[in-house]
Amino acid sequence: MNDKITKIDIITSETKLDDLIDGLDKIGITGMTVSNVQGCGMQKGHKEYYRGTELDVKLLPKVKIEIVICSIPVDTVLATIKSILHTGKIGDGKIFVYDVSNVIRVSDFAEGKAAL
């Protein structure tokens, strides 16, 4: 069995979060950390109107989902994420994949795959 541990960070639109959670649950991923973040990429923000005044909004609201996997193949997880998030438009999001050298559960000091 493979002892490799991988962390995947996903940054995407808030509207895709529920679909992503459901899709990841279907392939066996139930643990994750979700943060509300702001950012800009190729979109470069957008214009909004507040009380008749035009505002240039440079940072857009996004969510960041962090998952750590060791049992499920990374290719399967990435294919699932891409199929859920892809619309073909700017703003679909980004996926970052990292190797994790170790995981330690603080409550009982379990390490590696046992800590997940």
C-alpha positions in Angstrom: 0.0 0.0 0.0 1.2 3.5 -0.8 2.3 5.6 2.2 2.2 8.9 0.3 0.2 11.6 1.8 -1.1 14.5 -0.4 -2.6 17.8 0.4 -5.0 19.4 -2.1 -6.0 23.1 -1.8 -9.0 24.2 -3.9 -9.9 27.8 -4.3 -13.2 28.4 -6.0 -16.5 30.3 -6.0 -18.8 30.1 -3.0 -21.6 28.8 -5.1 -19.7 25.6 -5.9 -19.0 24.6 -2.3 -22.1 22.4 -1.7 -21.6 20.5 -5.0 -17.9 20.0 -4.2 -18.6 18.7 -0.7 -21.2 16.2 -2.1 -18.9 15.1 -4.9 -16.0 14.5 -2.5 -18.2 12.6 -0.1 -19.2 10.2 -2.9 -15.6 9.2 -3.4 -14.9 8.8 0.3 -13.5 12.2 1.3 -15.4 13.5 4.4 -12.7 15.5 6.2 -11.8 18.9 5.0 -11.2 22.5 6.1 -13.2 25.3 4.5 -12.2 29.0 4.8 -13.8 32.1 3.4 -11.1 34.0 1.5 -10.8 36.9 -0.9 -8.7 37.0 -4.0 -8.2 38.0 -7.6 -6.8 36.3 -10.6 -7.5 36.8 -14.3 -10.9 38.3 -13.5 -9.2 41.4 -12.0 -12.3 42.1 -9.9 -15.5 43.7 -11.2 -17.6 46.9 -10.9 -20.4 47.2 -8.4 -22.8 50.0 -7.7 -23.6 51.1 -4.2 -26.2 53.9 -3.7 -25.6 55.0 -7.3 -21.8 55.2 -7.0 -19.6 52.9 -9.0 -17.1 50.9 -7.0 -14.2 48.9 -8.3 -14.1 45.7 -6.4 -10.6 44.1 -6.8 -10.9 41.2 -4.4 -13.7 38.7 -5.0 -15.1 36.4 -2.3 -14.0 32.8 -2.7 -13.8 29.6 -0.6 -10.6 27.6 0.1 -11.1 23.9 0.7 -8.2 22.0 2.1 -8.1 18.2 2.0 -5.4 15.6 2.9 -5.6 12.2 1.3 -3.6 9.0 1.4 -6.0 6.1 0.5 -7.8 7.5 -2.5 -5.8 8.0 -5.7 -4.9 11.6 -6.3 -5.9 11.3 -10.0 -9.4 10.2 -8.9 -9.8 13.2 -6.5 -8.5 15.7 -9.1 -10.8 14.3 -11.8 -13.8 14.6 -9.4 -12.9 18.2 -8.4 -12.3 19.3 -12.0 -15.6 17.7 -13.2 -17.6 19.6 -10.5 -15.9 23.0 -10.8 -15.4 23.3 -14.6 -17.6 25.7 -16.5 -15.1 26.9 -19.0 -15.3 30.5 -17.7 -12.7 32.6 -15.8 -13.3 32.2 -12.1 -13.8 28.4 -12.0 -10.9 28.3 -9.5 -7.5 26.8 -8.9 -6.3 23.5 -7.5 -2.9 23.2 -5.7 -1.4 19.8 -5.0 1.4 19.3 -2.3 3.3 16.4 -0.9 3.0 16.1 2.9 6.0 14.7 4.8 4.1 13.9 8.0 0.8 14.3 9.9 0.6 14.3 13.6 -2.7 14.0 15.6 -2.1 16.0 18.7 -4.6 14.2 21.0 -2.8 10.8 20.9 0.4 11.6 18.9 -0.5 9.2 16.1 1.6 9.9 13.0 1.4 9.4 9.2 -1.6 7.7 7.8 -2.8 6.6 11.3 -3.3 10.3 12.1 -5.8 10.8 9.3 
